[in-house]
Amino acid sequence: REYELLVALIRHQNEPCSREDLLDTVWGVDFDGQPNILDVYVRNLRSKIDTPNQPKLIHTVRGVGYMLSEHVAE
């Protein structure tokens, strides 16, 4: 699932992806689990791809979801 999440973020690089769209894309429209699973997977991805002393790649977009970008989300 982490790989699918990363691919979804890469496909929409520099664009905010809503939580609902990411859940539908990665877990499917019939997903009936806890929506906070997305936060867990994003945290795991961040721990693997964000390195110290480098710009963060996965940003939280408040009220929307997440975005993959080398630039800080505004």
N, C-alpha and C positions, 0 to 999 in steps of 0.2 A: 504494500500500500504506500510505503514511503516513496518508492520509485514513481508510482502513478501520480502521487501528489506533486512531486518535483516536476514531472513532465507537464502536468496541468499548469503549474506556475510558470514554467519556461515558455509554454505556448502563449501565455498572456504576459510575457515579460514587460515590465514598466506599466502595466495596467492593474488596477485593483481587481481582485477576484473576490466575489462575495462568498461568504461561508456556505450559503445554500448551493451555489454553483460548484464549489469544490467538493462538498459532500455528495452531490449528484454525480459528478464526474468520477470521483474516486470510489465511492461506496455504492453508487447506483441510486436511482430514483426511489427504489423500494426500501432503502435503508431505514430501519426502524429502531436503531440503537441510540445511544446518547450522543448528542451533537458535540459534546466537549471532546470526543475522540479526535476531532480535527486539531484541537489545541495540543493534544498529546503528540500527535504525529508531526505537527509543525515544530514543536520543541525538540523532538528527536532529530528532525532534519537540520534544525539550526545547530545542534550540538555537533553534527557531522560535517556541515559545509562552512560554517562561520569559523574563521580562524582568528586568533588574537592579533592585534595590531593591523588588521585589515578591515575594510568597510564591511558592514553587515549586508547580507544579500536578501534575507527574507524580512520584510517589514510588516508590522501590524498596521492596518488602515482602520482607524477607529470608526465604528459604526458600519463598516463594510465587510472587511475580512483581512486578506493578506495580499502582499505583492512581492514579486521577485524583482529586485532592482539593485544596481550598484550605488544608486543615489538615494539619499535619505528621503523617505516619504514625507510629503508636506501635509 
